[in-house]
Amino acid sequence: MSSVNLDAIVREDFGKGAARRARRDAKIPAVVYGASSQPLHVLLPAQETTLAVRDRSVELVLNVDGKEVKTTVKELQINALSRNIDHIDLMVAA
């Protein structure tokens, strides 16, 4: 399994407007789910993330506030018209 390192920013704003602003700024909203932790809402760089998730079995290593979180792709939400990624659900890798 291949591994890709990405810098993630913790999301402060939520909702439709905040997600649209993030996409306009070339960021993809994402949620990281873990077995025993609270969900972590992050923003990922659009270009690097899109190239990385072409292979759905890729392991994404997120650098969040100086901490590494190893994740795998659980679900992608793709815009029907533009074919861009709207949202990503990630699971913490064991």
N, C-alpha and C positions, 0 to 999 in steps of 0.2 A: 504494500500500500504506500502510495506517495504521500509526502507531507509538504504543506505550504505554510509559511509564516506570514501572518497579517497583523497589522497594527489596528486595534479596535478602540473606539471611543465610547465611554459609557454614556447612554442616552439620558438626558435630563427631561426633555419634552416628550409628551405622548399625544396621540391622537392623529387624525387624518391630516390636519394642517402641518403639524410637525414632521410627519412622514414625507409629505410632499416637498417641504423645504429641504429635507435631508436628501431626497432623490435629486432635486434641482442642484444641490451642491455636490453631486457625484458620490453620494453615500448610500448604502443599502441598509435599511433597518433590519436587525436580526435579534433573535432571542435565544439564549443559551439555557437549556434545561439540564438539570443534574439530578442524580438519584436522591440525594438528601440535602440539596441546597435550594435556595430561592432562585427563581428565574433571573437571569442577568440580561438586561436590555442594552444592546450595543449598536454602534454604527460601523459598517465596514466599508473600505474603499471599493467603489463600484467596478473599476476596470480590473484590478487584481483579483477581486472575488469572482467576477464573471469568468475570467480565464481559469481560475483554480477549480471551480465547480463543474466544469465541462465533464470531468470524470467524477461521478457521484460518490465513488468510494474513497475520495481523497480525505486525508486527515488535515484539518485546518488547525494550526497552532496560533491562537490569538494572544497577542501581547496587550493585556488590559491593565493599565496602571502599574506597569512593571512586573506583572505576574503573568505567567504562561498558563493558558488553559487549552488542553488538547480536546478537539471536538470533531464530530462527524456530521455530515449533512443528513437531517431527518426529512425535511420537506422544503421545496422551493416553490414560491408563488411567482408566476411569470405573467406579465401583462399581455393580454390577448392581442392587442394592436401593435405595440412597439416591440414585443418579444424581449423586453428588458426584465431583469429580476426585480420584483417589487418587495419581497420579504423572504427571509431565510429562517427556518427553525433548525437549530443545532443541538446535538446531544453531547454531553461531556463523555469523552472516550475513557474507557476503563484502563 
